[in-house]
Amino acid sequence: MITPGPRNLKCEYFFNPLGIDPTTPRLSWQLSDTRRGARQTAYEIAAASTLDILQSKPDLWHTRRITSSLCLDIPYSGKKLNSRKSVWWRVRTWDQDRQVSDWSEPACFEIGLLRT
């Protein structure tokens, strides 16, 4: 059984923020699995320059499967981000039965103008 993908993806505690300062922003999400006792045991994040690239082969960051129950304040650890860089990202999770969820709906964020 495939569960729905995570929801409420946030970057720096905002939905799809524009002009953020951190170049290693914190990402978070909520599980969509409503089964009693459902919990996350692993996650996978993919990030890309465009929505099309995200759907095919992420060019900025792809964690593969990471064993962790954390879904809050996960630092972006992909390619270096510069001023005005847009990032599209999505996540999927594994539950206590080692079942993988669908991918979340894509979310995005944009880096603001940085001092050099």
N, C-alpha and C positions, 0 to 999 in steps of 0.2 A: 504494500500500500504506500503510495507516494503522498506525503502531506503537502499542504500549500506552502509556498515559499515564505520566508520571513517578511514582515511588514514594518511600516513606520521607520524606514531607513533614514537616519539622521547623520549629519556631519557637523561637528562642533555644536551639537544639540539643536540644530535647525534642519528643516526640510529643504533640500535643494538650495543651500545658501549661495549667494553671489558676493564676491569681493571679500573673502575671508583672508585673514592675515597669516595663520600658520601654514607652512608648507608641508607639514606632517600632521594634518588634521586628525582628530579622533572620530571614529565611525561607530555607529551603534544601530541596533535593530531590535525588534520584538518577534518572538516566535508566534506563528499562526496556529500551531498545533494545539487544539483544545481538549485533547484526550487527558483524562485524569492522570496526574503524575508525569506528564510529558516533560522532558527536559532535553536541553541541547548537550551533546557530548563532543561535537566537532563542528567546524565551519570551514567554508571556502569563500574567499573574496576574489572577484575579478574586477579590474579597472582598465578603462581605455579612453583614448582621446575623443572618440565619437561613439554614438550609439550603435552604428553599423559594425564598427570594429569590436565593440564589447560583445555583440552577438556571435561573432565568428572567432576571432583570436585576439584576446586582450593584449594591448601593446604597452601598457604602463605598469601593471602589477597583476600577478596571479599567484595566490598563496598555495594553491592545491589544498589538500585536506589538512587542517590543523586541529589536533585534539585539544579541546578547551570548552569549558562551559560558559566562558565569558561572551557577552554580546553587548558590552558597553565599554566605551573608551578604547577601542582597538585602534592603535596608531597606523596611519597610512605609511607603508614602508616600501613603496614602489619607486619608479624613476623619479628623479628630481623634478619638482614642479616650479615653474617660473611665473612671473606676472601674467595675469589674465588667462592662465591655463585652465581650460575646462576639463573636468574629469567625470566620466560616466562610470558608475559602479553598481554591482549587484552582489548578492550573497546567497548561499544555500547552507543548510545545516543538516547534521545527523542527529538522530534521537538516541534514546537509551537502548533501543533494539537494533542499532546500527543501520537504520533506514534513512536514506537521504531524502530531503525535501526537494520540491521544485525550486528553481531559481526564483528569487524575489523579482518584483517589478524593478526596472532600473531607476536609479536615483542619480543626481548630479550635484557637483559643486564647482565653484570657480574661485581661483586665487585672485586676490586683489592686486593693486599696484604695489610692488615691493620696492623698498629702498635698496640700492646697490652699493 
